[in-house]
Amino acid sequence: MLAIFVATLTRNVYVALGLGLVASETLIAGGNPVIGSLMSAERSVQVLTDAGNARVLVFCLLIGALIVFMRESGGVDATVGLLDRKGLTSTPRRAGLAPAIAGTLVFVETNVSLLSSGVLGRRLFDTHGLSRERLAYVIDSTSAPVSALILLNGWGAYVLTLVQPYYGEQSLSVVAGTVMWNVYAILTVLGVFATVLFNRTFGPMRTADLEARPGAAELETVDHTPANRAIHMWLPLLVMVAGSIGFMAWTGKGNMLAGNGSLSILWGVCVAIALAAVMLRLSKVFTSTEIQERFFRGIGEMVPPVTVLLLAIAFGASLKALGTGTYMAGIVSDYLPAAMVPMAVFLVAGVTAFMTGTSWGTFGIMVPIAMPVAQAVGFPPELMLAAVIGGGVFGDHCSPISDTTVIASLAAGCDHVRHVATQLPYAVAAGSVASVIYLFAGLALS
C-alpha cells in the first residue's frame, strides 16, 4: 500500500518502488530502517542471481539497440512510406486502417509502434480530413493493448518474470492464457477498428472530427528514404518473432507452452540484432564504428525502463518474503466477496496506473498481490493476471502523465490535453464493460 500511496503522491514509479522495497525490507528486519535499507540493495542484487531474471533484463536492454538500428537506418520511415506509395491508403477508411494496422503489426515495442504509425498517419489523416485527435487515439489504443495481447515482446518477458515465483514451470502457460481474459485490451482494439471501418466517432472526438477539414492541418511529407530500406525494419522483426517462437518450441521439445520463454526471447533478439548489424554494414548504411555507437546508445535508452523492471522484481520478491500476498489473500477471503475479486483487481490496477502513469510499474506492484489472491480464492491465475494487465493499460489510457499517452500526442502532432480528453470516453466505455465482464466471471467461478 505504501508503494501505491507514494506513486499516487509523487507520480514517480522509481521512488514508489524504491521506498516500497525499503519499507518491506525494514519490516522483515524487525523494524530496523538501516538494516532494511542495506538489505534492499542486497535484494536488488539477488534479482540477478536468477538466470531468468537476468535474461529478461538483458533482453530489454538489447531491444533498445534493435529499435535504434531500425529507426536510424530509415527502416521505419521506408516501411510507412512504401505503404503510402503503393496506394493502399486512397480512401478515408484505408487511411484510418493504415496506422491501425501498423500499430498492430509493430507489437514488439510500444514506442516504435506509436512513432511508426504516427509518421504514416499524419499526412494521410490531413489529406482525408480526419482529425489528429482521432489519429492519436488510433495509435495509442493499438500500441499497448496489442503489446499486452501478443506477448512475444518485453511485456510478455516482464510479466513472465513477475509470475514465475508463484507458478514456476507453469508460468509460461499462465501468461499465454491471459489473452482470452484480457477483456479491456480486446475491447479497445475492436473499438479502434470499429471506429475506422464505420468512420463514426462520439463525444469530444466527434467535435474534433467535425472541426477537421481536408488539408486543414499542414500537410507533411514522408521522409524520402529509399524504399529498399524497409527491409531494415521488417526483416529483423520477423527474425526476432519467428526465432523466439522457434526457440520456445525447441526448448519445450515441440511444445511451445513448455518452452523457456526468457531464454527463447533473448536468443531471438540476439539473432535479430546480429542480422540487423550485418545488413547495415553490408549495405553501407553505417560504418562499423557507427553501428557500435548506435548499439550502445540504444542500450542506454532502455536503462530507465529496465531500472523499473529491476525494482519491480526486487519489490515482488521482498513482498513474497514478507508474506504480503498471503496477508492480502486472507483479507480478500474474509471481507471481499469472491465474486468481486477480479473486478476489484482490474479497477485497483487501473487507478494505480492512472495515478502513476505507468502500466509496467503497476504490474510490479499488483502482480505480487494478485497471484496469491488467485491461489487463495481458487480463481484461474490467467484471469487475475489479465485483470492486472488490462487494468494497467486502462489506467494508462486515461492518464495525462502516461509516457505512452504523451508520445502518442507527439507522434500524431496533436495537442496533448485534447488527446486525453477525446480518448477518455473510449477508454472509460471499454473499462466499464470490462469491469462488468470481470464481475460476471467472478460470479460464474465463485
Order of alpha helices (4+ residues) and beta strands (2+ residues): alpha-alpha-alpha-alpha-alpha-alpha-alpha-alpha-alpha-alpha-alpha-alpha-alpha-alpha-alpha-alpha-alpha-alpha-alpha-alpha-alpha-alpha
